[in-house]
Amino acid sequence: MTSSRRHAATLLALLAMLHGCASYEGAPNRAWFPPPATAAEGRTPGAVTLRVPPQVQSSVSAVGKLLKLQTGAIAEQAMRAALGDGLADWTRQVDEPPPPAAGHDATLVIDAVRFEHHERTVWYLWVPPLSQVVRYEASTTLAFDVTLLDARGGLVWTRTYDDDPARWVWTTPSADSTPLPEDIGRVAHESASRLAQRVSRDVREWIRTERMQPRSL
């Protein structure tokens, strides 16, 4: 075996050991959310309260043996960031629906968060006598079920937002096909941010339309 091949084999073995022993709890990471993108003059005047039921906020998605992704908490933080970026007034989080006199325009409820992860083997190479190299492909999808209530608690709409599947490939000597947990966590944050921005745009559009409606005197 040449020096370069020995070096490559050692590196692959080290990655396999790290991959097999490391654990990652999948907690929200603010650094993985994009920075605010809306200029102050482009924000919509409005106040929205965000409600995330406890069972949604604490929801966890298991991926392989190593990763327990805190999808509920990631969705919550992504939504708070998106609403705060798009609204000029304020966004606050509540445990119960606020009373009509609370001074808000709407309440947004995250009813459910769903995360799916799928993997397949692309190719497999046996390297005698005891080595192997496997090429895997993974895809993940994230979806939010959300409800918008008006200031009086009346139903405006209930919608599902889902993101396009994220795909990536990797090569490893490990028989455990789960990719690096940090990669899955980063992809989930990016997907949650895109979904939250879409929700925020729809909420802001409803607020703008609602304010243009004629009022009875």
C-alpha positions in Angstrom: 0.0 0.0 0.0 1.3 3.4 -0.9 1.7 6.3 1.6 -1.2 8.2 0.1 -3.5 5.1 0.3 -2.4 4.4 3.9 -3.3 8.0 4.7 -6.7 7.8 3.1 -7.5 4.5 4.8 -6.5 6.0 8.2 -8.6 9.1 7.6 -11.6 6.9 6.6 -11.2 4.8 9.7 -11.0 7.8 12.0 -14.1 9.3 10.4 -15.9 6.0 11.0 -14.9 5.9 14.7 -16.0 9.5 15.2 -19.2 8.8 13.3 -20.0 5.8 15.4 -19.2 7.2 18.8 -20.4 10.8 18.6 -23.8 11.9 19.6 -25.8 15.0 18.8 -28.9 16.2 20.4 -30.1 18.3 17.5 -30.9 21.5 19.6 -31.7 24.7 17.8 -28.6 26.7 16.7 -29.3 30.4 16.0 -26.1 30.6 13.9 -27.7 28.3 11.3 -30.6 30.6 10.7 -30.0 33.3 8.0 -29.7 36.9 9.3 -32.7 39.3 9.0 -33.3 40.3 5.4 -36.1 42.9 5.5 -35.2 46.5 5.8 -37.0 48.6 8.4 -39.0 50.5 5.9 -40.2 47.3 4.2 -41.6 45.7 7.3 -45.4 45.3 7.7 -47.0 47.3 10.5 -48.6 44.7 12.7 -48.6 42.7 15.9 -48.8 38.9 15.9 -48.7 36.5 18.8 -47.1 33.1 18.3 -48.5 30.0 20.0 -46.7 26.7 20.0 -48.5 24.0 22.1 -46.2 22.1 24.5 -46.5 18.8 22.6 -45.4 20.6 19.4 -42.6 22.6 21.0 -41.1 19.4 22.6 -41.5 17.2 19.5 -38.4 15.3 18.5 -37.5 13.4 15.3 -35.1 10.4 15.6 -32.7 9.9 12.8 -30.7 6.8 12.9 -29.1 5.8 16.2 -27.3 9.0 17.0 -29.5 11.9 16.3 -32.6 13.2 18.1 -33.5 16.3 16.2 -35.6 18.9 18.2 -37.8 19.7 15.3 -40.5 21.5 17.3 -38.0 23.9 19.0 -36.3 24.5 15.6 -39.6 25.4 14.0 -40.5 27.7 16.9 -37.3 29.7 16.7 -37.5 29.9 12.9 -41.0 31.2 13.1 -40.2 33.8 15.7 -37.2 35.0 13.6 -39.3 35.2 10.4 -42.2 37.1 12.1 -39.8 39.4 13.9 -38.0 40.1 10.6 -41.2 40.9 8.6 -43.3 42.8 11.2 -42.6 46.4 12.2 -44.3 46.3 15.6 -43.8 43.3 17.7 -44.1 39.5 17.9 -44.5 37.7 21.2 -45.1 34.1 22.2 -48.0 33.0 24.4 -49.1 29.8 26.0 -52.8 30.4 25.6 -54.8 32.4 23.0 -54.7 36.1 24.0 -57.9 38.0 24.8 -59.4 40.2 22.0 -58.3 43.4 23.9 -54.6 42.3 23.8 -53.8 44.8 21.1 -52.6 42.3 18.5 -53.7 41.8 14.9 -53.5 38.0 14.8 -52.4 34.8 16.5 -50.4 32.2 14.6 -50.5 28.7 16.0 -48.0 25.9 15.0 -50.2 22.9 15.1 -47.7 20.3 14.0 -44.2 19.8 12.7 -43.2 16.8 10.6 -39.7 15.7 9.6 -38.9 12.8 7.4 -35.5 11.3 6.6 -34.7 8.7 3.9 -31.5 7.0 2.9 -30.4 4.6 0.1 -27.1 3.0 -0.9 -25.7 4.4 -4.1 -22.8 1.9 -4.4 -20.7 -0.5 -2.3 -17.1 -1.3 -2.7 -15.4 -4.2 -0.9 -11.7 -3.5 -0.1 -10.0 -6.8 0.9 -9.4 -8.1 3.4 -11.6 -6.3 6.0 -12.5 -2.9 4.6 -15.4 -1.4 2.7 -16.4 1.9 1.3 -20.1 2.8 0.8 -21.7 5.7 -1.0 -25.0 6.8 0.4 -27.7 9.3 -0.6 -30.0 11.0 1.9 -33.1 13.1 1.5 -35.1 15.1 4.2 -38.4 16.9 4.1 -39.9 19.2 6.7 -43.5 20.4 7.0 -45.5 22.8 9.2 -49.2 22.7 9.9 -50.2 26.2 11.0 -53.4 28.1 11.9 -54.0 31.8 11.7 -56.6 33.4 14.1 -57.8 37.0 13.9 -57.7 39.4 16.8 -61.1 38.1 18.1 -59.9 34.5 17.9 -61.8 33.7 14.7 -60.4 31.2 12.3 -58.7 32.9 9.2 -57.1 29.8 7.7 -55.3 26.5 8.4 -52.5 25.5 6.1 -49.7 23.1 5.5 -46.3 24.3 4.3 -43.8 21.8 3.1 -40.3 22.3 1.8 -38.7 20.7 -1.3 -36.7 17.6 -0.3 -33.0 18.3 0.5 -30.6 15.8 -0.9 -26.9 15.1 -0.4 -24.5 12.2 -0.8 -21.5 11.0 1.3 -19.0 8.2 1.3 -18.0 6.3 4.5 -16.5 3.0 5.5 -19.1 2.6 8.2 -22.0 0.2 7.9 -24.1 2.7 9.9 -25.5 4.8 7.0 -26.6 7.9 9.1 -24.8 10.9 7.8 -23.0 13.4 10.0 -25.7 14.6 12.5 -24.6 18.2 12.2 -25.3 18.1 8.4 -28.9 17.0 9.1 -29.3 19.6 11.7 -28.1 22.4 9.4 -30.4 21.2 6.6 -33.3 21.1 9.0 -32.6 24.7 10.2 -32.4 26.0 6.6 -35.6 24.2 5.7 -37.4 25.5 8.8 -36.3 29.1 7.9 -37.6 28.9 4.4 -41.0 27.6 5.6 -41.2 30.2 8.3 -40.5 33.0 5.8 -43.4 31.7 3.6 -45.7 31.6 6.5 -44.6 35.1 7.5 -45.3 36.5 4.0 -48.8 35.0 4.0 -49.5 36.4 7.5 -48.3 39.9 6.5 -50.3 39.8 3.3 -53.5 38.9 5.3 -52.8 41.8 7.7 -52.4 44.3 4.8 -55.6 43.0 3.1 -57.5 43.1 6.4 -56.5 46.7 7.0 -57.8 47.7 3.6 -61.3 46.4 4.3 -64.0 49.0 5.0 -64.9 49.4 8.6 -68.5 49.9 9.9 -68.9 53.1 11.9 
